[in-house]
Amino acid sequence: MEGRLAPSVADVAALARPVLVHRMALTLRRGRGAKALAASSTA
């Protein structure tokens, strides 16, 4: 963001994909953890 107070459209576009991939990975990891915990508690 090179010292600007607000991001430019190019800044947002450059970071959108990496941020979304990161958030999706966290969400999927959380979902798998919950399923594993539920499966182990019913066994």
Secondary structure by P-SEA (a helix, b strand, c coil): ccccccccaaaaaacaaaaaaaaaaaaaaaaaaaaaaaaaaac
